[in-house]
Amino acid sequence: MEMYFLNDGRPGKCNKSVLFQLAEGWPQYPELIDCCECSSNKIVFSSKNLGRFTGHIESDYLVGKFADSNYEVKLKKGLGFWQK
């Protein structure tokens, strides 16, 4: 699983997006998702595949949970698979 948080240039509060990709054996088509609540203290967005995500940044990790699928996340900050 990879998530990239991007400032997408839109004016106002909802100016961030998440490029979200799952890879379960093979990379799946990525989702570009609006992230209107996107700060280090609180990150909230909804994925078509896993549902609503709520999380935050802890040291060098993104921690949180997809409530609809009960899937917990702890991702270390760093280069993604496609960047290596």
mmCIF file as gemmi writes it, N, C-alpha and C atoms, coordinates in Angstrom:
data_model
loop_
_atom_site.group_PDB
_atom_site.id
_atom_site.type_symbol
_atom_site.label_atom_id
_atom_site.label_alt_id
_atom_site.label_comp_id
_atom_site.label_asym_id
_atom_site.label_entity_id
_atom_site.label_seq_id
_atom_site.pdbx_PDB_ins_code
_atom_site.Cartn_x
_atom_site.Cartn_y
_atom_site.Cartn_z
_atom_site.occupancy
_atom_site.B_iso_or_equiv
_atom_site.pdbx_formal_charge
_atom_site.auth_seq_id
_atom_site.auth_asym_id
_atom_site.pdbx_PDB_model_num
ATOM 1 N N . MET Axp A 1 ? 0.84 -1.17 0 1 0 ? 1 A 1
ATOM 2 C CA . MET Axp A 1 ? 0 0 0 1 0 ? 1 A 1
ATOM 3 C C . MET Axp A 1 ? 0.886 1.234 0 1 0 ? 1 A 1
ATOM 4 N N . GLU Axp A 2 ? 0.544 2.164 -0.865 1 0 ? 2 A 1
ATOM 5 C CA . GLU Axp A 2 ? 1.271 3.429 -0.906 1 0 ? 2 A 1
ATOM 6 C C . GLU Axp A 2 ? 0.287 4.585 -0.947 1 0 ? 2 A 1
ATOM 7 N N . MET Axp A 3 ? 0.661 5.673 -0.269 1 0 ? 3 A 1
ATOM 8 C CA . MET Axp A 3 ? -0.132 6.888 -0.269 1 0 ? 3 A 1
ATOM 9 C C . MET Axp A 3 ? 0.798 8.064 -0.484 1 0 ? 3 A 1
ATOM 10 N N . TYR Axp A 4 ? 0.445 8.91 -1.436 1 0 ? 4 A 1
ATOM 11 C CA . TYR Axp A 4 ? 1.165 10.159 -1.675 1 0 ? 4 A 1
ATOM 12 C C . TYR Axp A 4 ? 0.186 11.3 -1.427 1 0 ? 4 A 1
ATOM 13 N N . PHE Axp A 5 ? 0.574 12.234 -0.592 1 0 ? 5 A 1
ATOM 14 C CA . PHE Axp A 5 ? -0.268 13.381 -0.281 1 0 ? 5 A 1
ATOM 15 C C . PHE Axp A 5 ? 0.224 14.565 -1.1 1 0 ? 5 A 1
ATOM 16 N N . LEU Axp A 6 ? -0.687 15.155 -1.856 1 0 ? 6 A 1
ATOM 17 C CA . LEU Axp A 6 ? -0.328 16.194 -2.808 1 0 ? 6 A 1
ATOM 18 C C . LEU Axp A 6 ? -1.158 17.45 -2.585 1 0 ? 6 A 1
ATOM 19 N N . ASN Axp A 7 ? -0.518 18.599 -2.676 1 0 ? 7 A 1
ATOM 20 C CA . ASN Axp A 7 ? -1.256 19.848 -2.752 1 0 ? 7 A 1
ATOM 21 C C . ASN Axp A 7 ? -1.644 19.982 -4.215 1 0 ? 7 A 1
ATOM 22 N N . ASP Axp A 8 ? -2.949 19.986 -4.501 1 0 ? 8 A 1
ATOM 23 C CA . ASP Axp A 8 ? -3.389 19.935 -5.892 1 0 ? 8 A 1
ATOM 24 C C . ASP Axp A 8 ? -3.676 21.299 -6.509 1 0 ? 8 A 1
ATOM 25 N N . GLY Axp A 9 ? -3.37 22.388 -5.788 1 0 ? 9 A 1
ATOM 26 C CA . GLY Axp A 9 ? -3.483 23.715 -6.363 1 0 ? 9 A 1
ATOM 27 C C . GLY Axp A 9 ? -4.852 24.347 -6.302 1 0 ? 9 A 1
ATOM 28 N N . ARG Axp A 10 ? -5.845 23.623 -5.806 1 0 ? 10 A 1
ATOM 29 C CA . ARG Axp A 10 ? -7.176 24.221 -5.689 1 0 ? 10 A 1
ATOM 30 C C . ARG Axp A 10 ? -7.174 25.223 -4.542 1 0 ? 10 A 1
ATOM 31 N N . PRO Axp A 11 ? -7.912 26.316 -4.669 1 0 ? 11 A 1
ATOM 32 C CA . PRO Axp A 11 ? -8.002 27.277 -3.565 1 0 ? 11 A 1
ATOM 33 C C . PRO Axp A 11 ? -8.922 26.739 -2.467 1 0 ? 11 A 1
ATOM 34 N N . GLY Axp A 12 ? -8.726 27.242 -1.253 1 0 ? 12 A 1
ATOM 35 C CA . GLY Axp A 12 ? -9.618 26.894 -0.143 1 0 ? 12 A 1
ATOM 36 C C . GLY Axp A 12 ? -9.13 25.742 0.699 1 0 ? 12 A 1
ATOM 37 N N . LYS Axp A 13 ? -10.014 25.269 1.559 1 0 ? 13 A 1
ATOM 38 C CA . LYS Axp A 13 ? -9.675 24.235 2.539 1 0 ? 13 A 1
ATOM 39 C C . LYS Axp A 13 ? -9.391 22.876 1.89 1 0 ? 13 A 1
ATOM 40 N N . CYS Axp A 14 ? -10.148 22.544 0.876 1 0 ? 14 A 1
ATOM 41 C CA . CYS Axp A 14 ? -10.016 21.222 0.257 1 0 ? 14 A 1
ATOM 42 C C . CYS Axp A 14 ? -9.042 21.308 -0.919 1 0 ? 14 A 1
ATOM 43 N N . ASN Axp A 15 ? -7.749 21.487 -0.603 1 0 ? 15 A 1
ATOM 44 C CA . ASN Axp A 15 ? -6.745 21.668 -1.655 1 0 ? 15 A 1
ATOM 45 C C . ASN Axp A 15 ? -5.695 20.559 -1.661 1 0 ? 15 A 1
ATOM 46 N N . LYS Axp A 16 ? -6.023 19.422 -1.07 1 0 ? 16 A 1
ATOM 47 C CA . LYS Axp A 16 ? -5.079 18.295 -1.052 1 0 ? 16 A 1
ATOM 48 C C . LYS Axp A 16 ? -5.759 17.055 -1.616 1 0 ? 16 A 1
ATOM 49 N N . SER Axp A 17 ? -4.939 16.178 -2.177 1 0 ? 17 A 1
ATOM 50 C CA . SER Axp A 17 ? -5.408 14.902 -2.703 1 0 ? 17 A 1
ATOM 51 C C . SER Axp A 17 ? -4.472 13.803 -2.223 1 0 ? 17 A 1
ATOM 52 N N . VAL Axp A 18 ? -4.969 12.586 -2.25 1 0 ? 18 A 1
ATOM 53 C CA . VAL Axp A 18 ? -4.175 11.403 -1.92 1 0 ? 18 A 1
ATOM 54 C C . VAL Axp A 18 ? -4.135 10.524 -3.161 1 0 ? 18 A 1
ATOM 55 N N . LEU Axp A 19 ? -2.929 10.172 -3.592 1 0 ? 19 A 1
ATOM 56 C CA . LEU Axp A 19 ? -2.772 9.164 -4.636 1 0 ? 19 A 1
ATOM 57 C C . LEU Axp A 19 ? -2.561 7.85 -3.886 1 0 ? 19 A 1
ATOM 58 N N . PHE Axp A 20 ? -3.538 6.976 -3.968 1 0 ? 20 A 1
ATOM 59 C CA . PHE Axp A 20 ? -3.597 5.767 -3.144 1 0 ? 20 A 1
ATOM 60 C C . PHE Axp A 20 ? -3.535 4.537 -4.039 1 0 ? 20 A 1
ATOM 61 N N . GLN Axp A 21 ? -2.609 3.616 -3.707 1 0 ? 21 A 1
ATOM 62 C CA . GLN Axp A 21 ? -2.481 2.403 -4.504 1 0 ? 21 A 1
ATOM 63 C C . GLN Axp A 21 ? -2.267 1.189 -3.619 1 0 ? 21 A 1
ATOM 64 N N . LEU Axp A 22 ? -3.035 0.153 -3.894 1 0 ? 22 A 1
ATOM 65 C CA . LEU Axp A 22 ? -2.863 -1.146 -3.247 1 0 ? 22 A 1
ATOM 66 C C . LEU Axp A 22 ? -2.069 -2.055 -4.177 1 0 ? 22 A 1
ATOM 67 N N . ALA Axp A 23 ? -1.349 -2.975 -3.614 1 0 ? 23 A 1
ATOM 68 C CA . ALA Axp A 23 ? -0.64 -3.979 -4.407 1 0 ? 23 A 1
ATOM 69 C C . ALA Axp A 23 ? -0.741 -5.3 -3.669 1 0 ? 23 A 1
ATOM 70 N N . GLU Axp A 24 ? -1.733 -6.07 -4.027 1 0 ? 24 A 1
ATOM 71 C CA . GLU Axp A 24 ? -1.916 -7.396 -3.427 1 0 ? 24 A 1
ATOM 72 C C . GLU Axp A 24 ? -1.517 -8.439 -4.454 1 0 ? 24 A 1
ATOM 73 N N . GLY Axp A 25 ? -0.217 -8.703 -4.53 1 0 ? 25 A 1
ATOM 74 C CA . GLY Axp A 25 ? 0.316 -9.61 -5.536 1 0 ? 25 A 1
ATOM 75 C C . GLY Axp A 25 ? 0.676 -8.887 -6.818 1 0 ? 25 A 1
ATOM 76 N N . TRP Axp A 26 ? -0.092 -7.874 -7.164 1 0 ? 26 A 1
ATOM 77 C CA . TRP Axp A 26 ? 0.15 -7.082 -8.365 1 0 ? 26 A 1
ATOM 78 C C . TRP Axp A 26 ? -0.426 -5.697 -8.134 1 0 ? 26 A 1
ATOM 79 N N . PRO Axp A 27 ? 0.236 -4.628 -8.574 1 0 ? 27 A 1
ATOM 80 C CA . PRO Axp A 27 ? -0.287 -3.282 -8.348 1 0 ? 27 A 1
ATOM 81 C C . PRO Axp A 27 ? -1.671 -3.097 -8.96 1 0 ? 27 A 1
ATOM 82 N N . GLN Axp A 28 ? -2.559 -2.52 -8.183 1 0 ? 28 A 1
ATOM 83 C CA . GLN Axp A 28 ? -3.9 -2.217 -8.663 1 0 ? 28 A 1
ATOM 84 C C . GLN Axp A 28 ? -3.941 -0.782 -9.173 1 0 ? 28 A 1
ATOM 85 N N . TYR Axp A 29 ? -4.958 -0.472 -9.943 1 0 ? 29 A 1
ATOM 86 C CA . TYR Axp A 29 ? -5.12 0.866 -10.485 1 0 ? 29 A 1
ATOM 87 C C . TYR Axp A 29 ? -5.194 1.871 -9.336 1 0 ? 29 A 1
ATOM 88 N N . PRO Axp A 30 ? -4.395 2.945 -9.352 1 0 ? 30 A 1
ATOM 89 C CA . PRO Axp A 30 ? -4.398 3.896 -8.236 1 0 ? 30 A 1
ATOM 90 C C . PRO Axp A 30 ? -5.66 4.759 -8.229 1 0 ? 30 A 1
ATOM 91 N N . GLU Axp A 31 ? -6.017 5.209 -7.029 1 0 ? 31 A 1
ATOM 92 C CA . GLU Axp A 31 ? -7.131 6.137 -6.852 1 0 ? 31 A 1
ATOM 93 C C . GLU Axp A 31 ? -6.565 7.52 -6.55 1 0 ? 31 A 1
ATOM 94 N N . LEU Axp A 32 ? -7.159 8.55 -7.121 1 0 ? 32 A 1
ATOM 95 C CA . LEU Axp A 32 ? -6.861 9.924 -6.757 1 0 ? 32 A 1
ATOM 96 C C . LEU Axp A 32 ? -8.066 10.408 -5.955 1 0 ? 32 A 1
ATOM 97 N N . ILE Axp A 33 ? -7.844 10.695 -4.657 1 0 ? 33 A 1
ATOM 98 C CA . ILE Axp A 33 ? -8.932 10.937 -3.71 1 0 ? 33 A 1
ATOM 99 C C . ILE Axp A 33 ? -8.79 12.321 -3.098 1 0 ? 33 A 1
ATOM 100 N N . ASP Axp A 34 ? -9.895 13.063 -3.028 1 0 ? 34 A 1
ATOM 101 C CA . ASP Axp A 34 ? -9.898 14.333 -2.299 1 0 ? 34 A 1
ATOM 102 C C . ASP Axp A 34 ? -9.602 14.088 -0.828 1 0 ? 34 A 1
ATOM 103 N N . CYS Axp A 35 ? -8.781 14.949 -0.244 1 0 ? 35 A 1
ATOM 104 C CA . CYS Axp A 35 ? -8.46 14.862 1.187 1 0 ? 35 A 1
ATOM 105 C C . CYS Axp A 35 ? -8.681 16.237 1.801 1 0 ? 35 A 1
ATOM 106 N N . CYS Axp A 36 ? -9.926 16.546 2.128 1 0 ? 36 A 1
ATOM 107 C CA . CYS Axp A 36 ? -10.282 17.863 2.671 1 0 ? 36 A 1
ATOM 108 C C . CYS Axp A 36 ? -9.846 18.016 4.124 1 0 ? 36 A 1
ATOM 109 N N . GLU Axp A 37 ? -9.699 16.912 4.833 1 0 ? 37 A 1
ATOM 110 C CA . GLU Axp A 37 ? -9.163 16.927 6.201 1 0 ? 37 A 1
ATOM 111 C C . GLU Axp A 37 ? -7.802 16.255 6.134 1 0 ? 37 A 1
ATOM 112 N N . CYS Axp A 38 ? -6.788 17.036 5.802 1 0 ? 38 A 1
ATOM 113 C CA . CYS Axp A 38 ? -5.475 16.465 5.541 1 0 ? 38 A 1
ATOM 114 C C . CYS Axp A 38 ? -4.41 17.333 6.215 1 0 ? 38 A 1
ATOM 115 N N . SER Axp A 39 ? -4.066 17.001 7.443 1 0 ? 39 A 1
ATOM 116 C CA . SER Axp A 39 ? -2.978 17.659 8.161 1 0 ? 39 A 1
ATOM 117 C C . SER Axp A 39 ? -2.231 16.578 8.93 1 0 ? 39 A 1
ATOM 118 N N . SER Axp A 40 ? -1.121 16.928 9.559 1 0 ? 40 A 1
ATOM 119 C CA . SER Axp A 40 ? -0.37 15.907 10.302 1 0 ? 40 A 1
ATOM 120 C C . SER Axp A 40 ? -1.156 15.391 11.508 1 0 ? 40 A 1
ATOM 121 N N . ASN Axp A 41 ? -2.065 16.207 12.029 1 0 ? 41 A 1
ATOM 122 C CA . ASN Axp A 41 ? -2.856 15.806 13.202 1 0 ? 41 A 1
ATOM 123 C C . ASN Axp A 41 ? -4.056 14.95 12.856 1 0 ? 41 A 1
ATOM 124 N N . LYS Axp A 42 ? -4.602 15.127 11.646 1 0 ? 42 A 1
ATOM 125 C CA . LYS Axp A 42 ? -5.802 14.385 11.271 1 0 ? 42 A 1
ATOM 126 C C . LYS Axp A 42 ? -5.86 14.238 9.757 1 0 ? 42 A 1
ATOM 127 N N . ILE Axp A 43 ? -5.993 12.996 9.316 1 0 ? 43 A 1
ATOM 128 C CA . ILE Axp A 43 ? -6.104 12.69 7.9 1 0 ? 43 A 1
ATOM 129 C C . ILE Axp A 43 ? -7.36 11.845 7.716 1 0 ? 43 A 1
ATOM 130 N N . VAL Axp A 44 ? -8.273 12.348 6.888 1 0 ? 44 A 1
ATOM 131 C CA . VAL Axp A 44 ? -9.529 11.638 6.646 1 0 ? 44 A 1
ATOM 132 C C . VAL Axp A 44 ? -9.814 11.656 5.149 1 0 ? 44 A 1
ATOM 133 N N . PHE Axp A 45 ? -10.053 10.479 4.572 1 0 ? 45 A 1
ATOM 134 C CA . PHE Axp A 45 ? -10.485 10.365 3.179 1 0 ? 45 A 1
ATOM 135 C C . PHE Axp A 45 ? -11.202 9.034 3.006 1 0 ? 45 A 1
ATOM 136 N N . SER Axp A 46 ? -11.844 8.858 1.854 1 0 ? 46 A 1
ATOM 137 C CA . SER Axp A 46 ? -12.583 7.615 1.588 1 0 ? 46 A 1
ATOM 138 C C . SER Axp A 46 ? -12.104 6.971 0.295 1 0 ? 46 A 1
ATOM 139 N N . SER Axp A 47 ? -11.725 5.715 0.393 1 0 ? 47 A 1
ATOM 140 C CA . SER Axp A 47 ? -11.274 4.914 -0.737 1 0 ? 47 A 1
ATOM 141 C C . SER Axp A 47 ? -12.433 4.05 -1.242 1 0 ? 47 A 1
ATOM 142 N N . LYS Axp A 48 ? -12.532 3.891 -2.556 1 0 ? 48 A 1
ATOM 143 C CA . LYS Axp A 48 ? -13.551 3.006 -3.118 1 0 ? 48 A 1
ATOM 144 C C . LYS Axp A 48 ? -13.319 1.566 -2.679 1 0 ? 48 A 1
ATOM 145 N N . ASN Axp A 49 ? -12.032 1.184 -2.534 1 0 ? 49 A 1
ATOM 146 C CA . ASN Axp A 49 ? -11.693 -0.204 -2.199 1 0 ? 49 A 1
ATOM 147 C C . ASN Axp A 49 ? -11.814 -0.533 -0.719 1 0 ? 49 A 1
ATOM 148 N N . LEU Axp A 50 ? -11.334 0.346 0.161 1 0 ? 50 A 1
ATOM 149 C CA . LEU Axp A 50 ? -11.264 0.026 1.586 1 0 ? 50 A 1
ATOM 150 C C . LEU Axp A 50 ? -12.16 0.883 2.468 1 0 ? 50 A 1
ATOM 151 N N . GLY Axp A 51 ? -12.804 1.9 1.917 1 0 ? 51 A 1
ATOM 152 C CA . GLY Axp A 51 ? -13.722 2.732 2.705 1 0 ? 51 A 1
ATOM 153 C C . GLY Axp A 51 ? -13.042 3.91 3.366 1 0 ? 51 A 1
ATOM 154 N N . ARG Axp A 52 ? -13.646 4.39 4.445 1 0 ? 52 A 1
ATOM 155 C CA . ARG Axp A 52 ? -13.212 5.61 5.128 1 0 ? 52 A 1
ATOM 156 C C . ARG Axp A 52 ? -11.954 5.377 5.955 1 0 ? 52 A 1
ATOM 157 N N . PHE Axp A 53 ? -10.935 6.211 5.705 1 0 ? 53 A 1
ATOM 158 C CA . PHE Axp A 53 ? -9.68 6.157 6.448 1 0 ? 53 A 1
ATOM 159 C C . PHE Axp A 53 ? -9.61 7.336 7.402 1 0 ? 53 A 1
ATOM 160 N N . THR Axp A 54 ? -9.205 7.079 8.634 1 0 ? 54 A 1
ATOM 161 C CA . THR Axp A 54 ? -8.929 8.125 9.615 1 0 ? 54 A 1
ATOM 162 C C . THR Axp A 54 ? -7.578 7.814 10.229 1 0 ? 54 A 1
ATOM 163 N N . GLY Axp A 55 ? -6.678 8.806 10.221 1 0 ? 55 A 1
ATOM 164 C CA . GLY Axp A 55 ? -5.349 8.582 10.763 1 0 ? 55 A 1
ATOM 165 C C . GLY Axp A 55 ? -4.635 9.885 11.07 1 0 ? 55 A 1
ATOM 166 N N . HIS Axp A 56 ? -3.337 9.759 11.367 1 0 ? 56 A 1
ATOM 167 C CA . HIS Axp A 56 ? -2.495 10.909 11.697 1 0 ? 56 A 1
ATOM 168 C C . HIS Axp A 56 ? -1.021 10.509 11.523 1 0 ? 56 A 1
ATOM 169 N N . ILE Axp A 57 ? -0.14 11.499 11.621 1 0 ? 57 A 1
ATOM 170 C CA . ILE Axp A 57 ? 1.297 11.255 11.524 1 0 ? 57 A 1
ATOM 171 C C . ILE Axp A 57 ? 1.866 11.105 12.928 1 0 ? 57 A 1
ATOM 172 N N . GLU Axp A 58 ? 2.653 10.044 13.137 1 0 ? 58 A 1
ATOM 173 C CA . GLU Axp A 58 ? 3.345 9.769 14.403 1 0 ? 58 A 1
ATOM 174 C C . GLU Axp A 58 ? 4.813 9.543 14.07 1 0 ? 58 A 1
ATOM 175 N N . SER Axp A 59 ? 5.674 10.468 14.453 1 0 ? 59 A 1
ATOM 176 C CA . SER Axp A 59 ? 7.101 10.41 14.083 1 0 ? 59 A 1
ATOM 177 C C . SER Axp A 59 ? 7.218 10.302 12.57 1 0 ? 59 A 1
ATOM 178 N N . ASP Axp A 60 ? 7.789 9.214 12.068 1 0 ? 60 A 1
ATOM 179 C CA . ASP Axp A 60 ? 7.944 9.013 10.626 1 0 ? 60 A 1
ATOM 180 C C . ASP Axp A 60 ? 6.918 8.036 10.062 1 0 ? 60 A 1
ATOM 181 N N . TYR Axp A 61 ? 5.796 7.869 10.74 1 0 ? 61 A 1
ATOM 182 C CA . TYR Axp A 61 ? 4.792 6.894 10.324 1 0 ? 61 A 1
ATOM 183 C C . TYR Axp A 61 ? 3.43 7.545 10.124 1 0 ? 61 A 1
ATOM 184 N N . LEU Axp A 62 ? 2.706 7.024 9.147 1 0 ? 62 A 1
ATOM 185 C CA . LEU Axp A 62 ? 1.29 7.319 9.004 1 0 ? 62 A 1
ATOM 186 C C . LEU Axp A 62 ? 0.562 6.151 9.654 1 0 ? 62 A 1
ATOM 187 N N . VAL Axp A 63 ? -0.21 6.436 10.68 1 0 ? 63 A 1
ATOM 188 C CA . VAL Axp A 63 ? -0.968 5.388 11.365 1 0 ? 63 A 1
ATOM 189 C C . VAL Axp A 63 ? -2.45 5.717 11.267 1 0 ? 63 A 1
ATOM 190 N N . GLY Axp A 64 ? -3.253 4.692 11.12 1 0 ? 64 A 1
ATOM 191 C CA . GLY Axp A 64 ? -4.681 4.901 11.043 1 0 ? 64 A 1
ATOM 192 C C . GLY Axp A 64 ? -5.407 3.62 10.717 1 0 ? 64 A 1
ATOM 193 N N . LYS Axp A 65 ? -6.689 3.789 10.342 1 0 ? 65 A 1
ATOM 194 C CA . LYS Axp A 65 ? -7.529 2.624 10.125 1 0 ? 65 A 1
ATOM 195 C C . LYS Axp A 65 ? -8.586 2.942 9.072 1 0 ? 65 A 1
ATOM 196 N N . PHE Axp A 66 ? -8.827 1.957 8.205 1 0 ? 66 A 1
ATOM 197 C CA . PHE Axp A 66 ? -9.96 1.999 7.297 1 0 ? 66 A 1
ATOM 198 C C . PHE Axp A 66 ? -11.126 1.371 8.048 1 0 ? 66 A 1
ATOM 199 N N . ALA Axp A 67 ? -12.058 2.192 8.502 1 0 ? 67 A 1
ATOM 200 C CA . ALA Axp A 67 ? -13.131 1.724 9.387 1 0 ? 67 A 1
ATOM 201 C C . ALA Axp A 67 ? -14.037 0.698 8.713 1 0 ? 67 A 1
ATOM 202 N N . ASP Axp A 68 ? -14.385 0.923 7.443 1 0 ? 68 A 1
ATOM 203 C CA . ASP Axp A 68 ? -15.34 0.035 6.766 1 0 ? 68 A 1
ATOM 204 C C . ASP Axp A 68 ? -14.798 -1.374 6.578 1 0 ? 68 A 1
ATOM 205 N N . SER Axp A 69 ? -13.497 -1.499 6.353 1 0 ? 69 A 1
ATOM 206 C CA . SER Axp A 69 ? -12.896 -2.812 6.128 1 0 ? 69 A 1
ATOM 207 C C . SER Axp A 69 ? -12.106 -3.313 7.334 1 0 ? 69 A 1
ATOM 208 N N . ASN Axp A 70 ? -12.021 -2.484 8.393 1 0 ? 70 A 1
ATOM 209 C CA . ASN Axp A 70 ? -11.309 -2.833 9.622 1 0 ? 70 A 1
ATOM 210 C C . ASN Axp A 70 ? -9.828 -3.123 9.366 1 0 ? 70 A 1
ATOM 211 N N . TYR Axp A 71 ? -9.238 -2.412 8.405 1 0 ? 71 A 1
ATOM 212 C CA . TYR Axp A 71 ? -7.85 -2.607 8.011 1 0 ? 71 A 1
ATOM 213 C C . TYR Axp A 71 ? -6.995 -1.518 8.651 1 0 ? 71 A 1
ATOM 214 N N . GLU Axp A 72 ? -6.031 -1.917 9.493 1 0 ? 72 A 1
ATOM 215 C CA . GLU Axp A 72 ? -5.157 -0.956 10.173 1 0 ? 72 A 1
ATOM 216 C C . GLU Axp A 72 ? -3.891 -0.719 9.357 1 0 ? 72 A 1
ATOM 217 N N . VAL Axp A 73 ? -3.397 0.532 9.427 1 0 ? 73 A 1
ATOM 218 C CA . VAL Axp A 73 ? -2.261 0.948 8.615 1 0 ? 73 A 1
ATOM 219 C C . VAL Axp A 73 ? -1.174 1.535 9.513 1 0 ? 73 A 1
ATOM 220 N N . LYS Axp A 74 ? 0.086 1.168 9.228 1 0 ? 74 A 1
ATOM 221 C CA . LYS Axp A 74 ? 1.247 1.823 9.811 1 0 ? 74 A 1
ATOM 222 C C . LYS Axp A 74 ? 2.316 1.84 8.72 1 0 ? 74 A 1
ATOM 223 N N . LEU Axp A 75 ? 2.397 2.971 8.02 1 0 ? 75 A 1
ATOM 224 C CA . LEU Axp A 75 ? 3.308 3.103 6.889 1 0 ? 75 A 1
ATOM 225 C C . LEU Axp A 75 ? 4.455 4.038 7.238 1 0 ? 75 A 1
ATOM 226 N N . LYS Axp A 76 ? 5.678 3.6 7.017 1 0 ? 76 A 1
ATOM 227 C CA . LYS Axp A 76 ? 6.857 4.428 7.275 1 0 ? 76 A 1
ATOM 228 C C . LYS Axp A 76 ? 7.058 5.399 6.114 1 0 ? 76 A 1
ATOM 229 N N . LYS Axp A 77 ? 7.383 6.634 6.452 1 0 ? 77 A 1
ATOM 230 C CA . LYS Axp A 77 ? 7.664 7.651 5.444 1 0 ? 77 A 1
ATOM 231 C C . LYS Axp A 77 ? 8.919 7.253 4.676 1 0 ? 77 A 1
ATOM 232 N N . GLY Axp A 78 ? 8.879 7.402 3.364 1 0 ? 78 A 1
ATOM 233 C CA . GLY Axp A 78 ? 10.047 7.085 2.556 1 0 ? 78 A 1
ATOM 234 C C . GLY Axp A 78 ? 9.671 6.925 1.113 1 0 ? 78 A 1
ATOM 235 N N . LEU Axp A 79 ? 10.634 6.47 0.328 1 0 ? 79 A 1
ATOM 236 C CA . LEU Axp A 79 ? 10.395 6.254 -1.094 1 0 ? 79 A 1
ATOM 237 C C . LEU Axp A 79 ? 9.434 5.102 -1.302 1 0 ? 79 A 1
ATOM 238 N N . GLY Axp A 80 ? 8.552 5.289 -2.263 1 0 ? 80 A 1
ATOM 239 C CA . GLY Axp A 80 ? 7.633 4.232 -2.635 1 0 ? 80 A 1
ATOM 240 C C . GLY Axp A 80 ? 8.283 3.217 -3.56 1 0 ? 80 A 1
ATOM 241 N N . PHE Axp A 81 ? 7.584 2.153 -3.818 1 0 ? 81 A 1
ATOM 242 C CA . PHE Axp A 81 ? 8.079 1.065 -4.667 1 0 ? 81 A 1
ATOM 243 C C . PHE Axp A 81 ? 8.496 1.58 -6.038 1 0 ? 81 A 1
ATOM 244 N N . TRP Axp A 82 ? 7.679 2.466 -6.643 1 0 ? 82 A 1
ATOM 245 C CA . TRP Axp A 82 ? 7.941 2.949 -7.995 1 0 ? 82 A 1
ATOM 246 C C . TRP Axp A 82 ? 9.037 4.008 -8.023 1 0 ? 82 A 1
ATOM 247 N N . GLN Axp A 83 ? 9.448 4.522 -6.876 1 0 ? 83 A 1
ATOM 248 C CA . GLN Axp A 83 ? 10.506 5.536 -6.811 1 0 ? 83 A 1
ATOM 249 C C . GLN Axp A 83 ? 11.891 4.92 -6.622 1 0 ? 83 A 1
ATOM 250 N N . LYS Axp A 84 ? 11.971 3.662 -6.324 1 0 ? 84 A 1
ATOM 251 C CA . LYS Axp A 84 ? 13.258 3.015 -6.036 1 0 ? 84 A 1
ATOM 252 C C . LYS Axp A 84 ? 13.923 2.535 -7.298 1 0 ? 84 A 1
